[in-house]
Amino acid sequence: MPREWVIDAYDGYEGLRLAACEKGEPGPTEIRMHIEAFALNWGDMDLMKDNYSFSFESFPARIGMEAAGIVEAVGQDVTGIAVGARYCTLPYFYYNRGASADTLVIDQKYVTPAPEGMSAVEAASIWMQYMTAYYPVVELAGAKKGVNILVPAGTSTAGTAALQIGRLCGATMIATTRSERNRDYLMQSGADHVYVDGSGDLADFLMEATRGAGIDASFDPVGGDFVLRYGPAMARGAKLMLYGLLTAELPKIPYVDMWQKNAWLHMYSLFNYVEDQDAQDRGTAFVYKALTDGKLTPNVDRVFPMDAYVDAWRYLSGPRANYGKVVVDTGR
């Protein structure tokens, strides 16, 4: 019988339990996937504590927004998707229909073909990080030569994706990290400059790195008072894109700096772009081409079996020596 990982309250990943579930029947525009692998995401972590851009509609609730698997059945109005093909889910407002299971019913709007030549584990690891980074870096910040973009927490998968995409577009990419040991990895991933927290004034570092121009955009998941630290280094018309709360504190906004620099604040959520079909098509087209051209490649840190999902979360939450996505292989 198929299995699913669910929570019964906003207790975090320690409250997850593995339960039996039924195979659902797809509606007119839906498909049913046999899930081969699914990835862990920090957004799921926040959601399990009710600190995310949406909340569960009821309990028990299934976790997970990123998976790859084989199409088992399609609804009567589904076109262009063949039974037996491998597809990936795109990150979306999934509510109680998460992907941490052996089986998933999902609307055809939120799936895309798995890139050719990739395993299910690899295919499950790419869409959240690269789609999350694409819109802020390419469409909002306008990454190109002469554009300076700050990426705090650069070793996160979305942060690394932003560095890679920014370098691909020719922008000057500046990463921050809490550890000197991450410097080489960030430089290899696309950073032109790396600020190690505690090594001096951040705003001064940014002004020096940009030769006095300041940063044109930030792609910031930190929260708390972090924005205050680099606010004075914003260029005129800078775009501050906030997409997470790693500090578990709402960001403190440098209003005076923003008024003086005519800066723009955007509380960014990928799901809103995936909901827009034109925007979704632009994002997937960019990622497919970059993958095909060898400009972007999956980076999987570790794979866990289905029954070790909680262990996978413990691993992701603890200190790691490696970088990349953590993925669960369902073994089905």
C-alpha positions in Angstrom: 0.0 0.0 0.0 1.3 3.5 -0.7 2.8 5.5 2.1 2.9 9.2 3.0 4.6 11.4 5.5 2.2 13.7 7.4 2.1 15.9 10.5 -0.8 16.3 12.8 0.0 19.8 14.2 2.6 22.6 13.7 5.2 20.7 15.6 8.1 20.8 13.1 9.7 17.7 11.5 9.9 15.8 14.8 6.2 15.5 14.6 6.3 13.7 11.2 4.8 10.2 10.9 4.7 7.6 8.1 1.2 6.4 7.3 -0.5 4.3 4.7 -2.5 6.2 2.1 -4.8 5.5 -0.8 -4.0 6.2 -4.5 -6.2 9.1 -5.5 -7.9 9.4 -8.8 -7.0 12.4 -11.0 -9.6 15.0 -11.8 -10.1 16.3 -15.3 -6.9 18.4 -15.4 -4.8 16.3 -13.0 -2.3 13.5 -13.2 -1.3 10.8 -10.7 2.4 10.3 -10.3 4.3 7.3 -8.8 6.9 9.2 -6.8 10.4 7.9 -7.1 12.2 10.7 -5.2 11.4 13.9 -3.3 13.7 16.7 -2.0 13.8 18.5 1.3 13.4 22.3 1.3 13.7 24.9 4.0 10.3 26.2 3.0 8.8 22.9 4.2 10.6 23.3 7.5 9.0 26.7 7.9 5.6 25.4 6.9 5.7 22.7 9.5 6.0 25.5 12.1 3.3 27.7 10.4 5.9 30.3 9.4 5.5 30.2 5.6 3.6 31.9 2.8 0.6 29.6 3.2 -0.8 27.4 6.0 -2.3 23.9 5.9 -6.1 23.8 5.5 -6.5 20.9 7.9 -4.6 18.0 9.6 -3.2 15.5 9.1 -1.2 17.3 6.3 1.3 16.0 3.9 4.7 17.8 3.4 6.7 18.3 0.3 6.9 20.5 -2.8 9.5 19.0 -5.0 9.5 15.5 -6.5 10.1 13.4 -9.5 8.2 10.3 -10.6 6.4 8.3 -13.3 3.0 9.3 -14.6 0.5 6.5 -13.8 -2.8 8.1 -14.8 -4.1 11.3 -16.4 -7.5 13.1 -16.3 -9.8 13.3 -19.2 -8.8 16.9 -20.1 -5.0 16.4 -19.8 -3.1 16.8 -23.0 0.6 16.3 -23.9 1.4 14.1 -20.8 1.9 10.4 -21.5 1.5 7.6 -19.0 4.9 6.1 -18.3 6.8 9.4 -18.7 9.0 10.9 -15.9 7.8 14.3 -14.7 8.8 16.7 -11.9 6.6 18.8 -9.7 7.1 22.5 -9.7 7.0 24.4 -6.4 3.5 25.7 -5.7 0.9 26.4 -3.0 0.4 22.7 -2.3 -1.6 23.0 0.9 -2.4 19.4 2.0 -1.3 17.7 -1.2 2.5 17.5 -0.6 4.9 15.3 -2.4 6.5 13.3 0.5 4.8 10.1 -0.5 4.8 7.2 -2.9 1.9 8.6 -4.9 0.7 12.1 -5.7 -2.3 13.6 -7.6 -1.4 17.0 -8.9 -2.8 19.5 -11.5 -1.0 19.3 -14.8 -0.2 23.0 -14.5 2.4 22.2 -11.7 4.5 19.6 -13.4 7.2 19.7 -16.1 9.1 16.9 -17.9 12.2 15.6 -16.2 15.3 16.8 -17.9 16.7 14.2 -20.3 19.5 12.0 -18.9 18.8 12.7 -15.2 18.0 10.2 -12.6 14.9 10.6 -10.5 17.0 11.8 -7.6 18.7 14.4 -9.7 15.5 15.5 -11.4 13.9 16.0 -7.9 16.6 18.3 -6.8 16.6 21.2 -9.3 13.4 23.0 -9.7 13.0 24.7 -6.3 16.5 26.1 -6.1 16.8 27.3 -9.7 13.3 28.6 -10.1 13.5 30.4 -6.7 16.7 32.2 -7.9 15.7 32.8 -11.5 13.0 35.5 -11.0 14.8 37.7 -8.5 18.2 37.5 -10.2 17.2 37.6 -13.9 13.8 39.3 -14.1 13.8 41.6 -11.1 17.4 42.4 -10.6 18.2 42.3 -14.3 21.4 40.5 -13.9 24.0 41.5 -16.5 27.5 43.1 -16.7 27.7 46.1 -14.4 24.9 44.9 -12.0 26.0 44.1 -8.4 23.9 41.5 -6.6 24.2 40.6 -2.9 23.4 37.0 -1.9 23.3 36.5 1.9 23.6 32.9 3.1 25.2 31.9 -0.2 25.7 28.3 0.7 22.0 27.6 0.8 20.8 25.8 -2.3 18.8 28.8 -3.4 21.7 31.1 -2.6 24.1 28.9 -4.6 21.6 28.8 -7.5 21.5 32.6 -7.5 25.3 32.8 -7.7 25.4 30.4 -10.6 22.6 32.2 -12.5 24.1 35.6 -11.8 27.5 34.6 -13.1 25.9 33.0 -16.1 24.3 36.4 -16.9 27.4 38.4 -16.3 26.5 40.2 -13.1 28.9 40.8 -10.2 27.8 38.4 -7.4 28.6 39.0 -3.8 28.0 36.2 -1.2 27.9 36.3 2.6 28.7 33.3 4.8 29.3 32.6 8.5 32.4 30.5 7.9 35.7 31.0 6.2 35.6 27.3 5.1 32.8 28.1 2.7 34.8 30.7 0.7 36.2 28.4 -2.0 32.9 26.7 -2.6 31.1 30.1 -3.0 33.8 31.3 -5.4 33.5 28.2 -7.5 29.7 28.5 -7.4 29.7 32.0 -8.9 30.7 34.6 -6.3 33.1 37.3 -7.3 33.4 38.5 -3.7 32.8 36.7 -0.4 32.1 38.4 3.0 32.7 36.2 6.0 30.5 37.4 8.8 32.5 39.0 11.6 35.4 40.1 9.4 34.5 43.8 9.3 31.7 46.2 8.5 29.5 44.7 5.8 28.4 47.9 4.2 32.1 49.0 3.9 33.0 45.7 2.4 30.2 46.1 -0.2 31.2 49.6 -1.2 34.7 48.5 -1.7 33.7 45.4 -3.7 31.5 47.5 -5.9 34.1 50.3 -6.3 31.8 52.7 -4.6 28.7 51.9 -6.7 26.8 50.0 -4.1 24.6 46.9 -4.6 21.8 47.1 -7.1 19.9 44.2 -5.5 19.9 41.7 -2.7 18.4 38.2 -2.6 18.0 37.9 1.2 16.7 34.9 3.3 18.1 36.0 6.6 15.6 38.4 8.4 16.3 40.1 11.7 18.6 43.1 11.6 20.7 41.8 8.7 19.3 44.3 6.1 20.2 47.2 8.4 23.8 46.1 8.1 24.0 46.5 4.3 21.3 49.2 3.9 23.9 52.0 3.7 25.6 50.2 0.8 22.5 50.2 -1.5 22.8 51.9 -4.9 20.2 54.3 -6.0 17.1 52.4 -7.1 18.3 49.2 -5.4 15.9 46.2 -5.1 15.7 44.4 -1.8 14.1 41.0 -2.3 13.4 39.2 1.0 12.4 35.5 0.7 13.1 33.8 4.1 13.6 34.1 7.8 16.7 32.1 8.8 16.9 34.1 12.0 13.2 33.3 12.7 12.7 37.1 13.1 10.9 39.5 10.8 13.4 41.7 8.9 14.1 45.2 10.2 13.8 47.6 7.3 16.3 50.4 6.8 13.6 53.0 5.9 15.9 56.0 5.9 18.4 54.4 3.6 15.6 53.2 1.3 14.1 56.7 1.1 17.4 58.2 0.4 18.3 55.7 -2.3 14.7 55.4 -3.7 15.1 51.6 -3.0 12.4 49.1 -3.7 11.3 46.3 -1.2 9.8 43.1 -2.5 8.6 40.3 -0.2 9.3 37.5 -2.7 7.6 34.1 -3.0 8.3 31.8 -5.9 4.8 30.3 -5.8 3.2 33.6 -7.1 5.4 33.3 -10.2 4.6 29.7 -10.8 0.9 30.5 -10.6 1.3 32.8 -13.6 1.6 30.6 -16.7 3.7 33.0 -18.7 6.1 33.6 -15.9 6.3 29.8 -15.2 7.1 29.2 -18.9 9.9 31.8 -18.8 11.4 30.2 -15.7 11.3 26.6 -16.9 12.7 27.6 -20.4 15.7 29.3 -18.8 16.5 26.4 -16.5 16.1 23.8 -19.2 18.4 25.7 -21.6 21.0 26.2 -18.8 20.9 22.5 -17.9 21.1 21.4 -21.6 24.1 23.8 -22.1 25.8 22.4 -19.1 25.7 25.8 -17.3 23.7 24.4 -14.4 24.1 20.9 -12.9 22.3 19.1 -10.0 24.2 19.0 -6.8 22.9 16.3 -4.4 24.6 16.1 -1.0 23.0 12.9 0.4 20.1 10.5 -0.3 18.0 8.9 2.4 15.5 6.0 2.2 11.8 6.6 2.6 11.6 5.5 6.2 14.4 7.9 7.2 12.7 11.1 6.3 12.9 12.5 9.9 16.6 11.5 9.9 17.0 13.5 6.7 15.6 16.6 8.3 17.9 16.2 11.3 20.8 15.9 8.9 19.7 19.0 7.0 19.2 21.0 10.2 22.6 20.1 11.7 26.1 21.2 10.8 27.1 19.7 7.4 30.5 19.2 5.8 29.0 19.1 2.3 26.8 21.2 0.1 23.8 20.6 -2.0 20.3 19.1 -1.9 19.1 16.4 0.5 16.8 13.9 -1.3 14.6 11.0 -0.3 14.5 7.9 -2.5 11.1 6.2 -2.1 12.5 2.8 -3.3 9.4 2.2 -5.3 
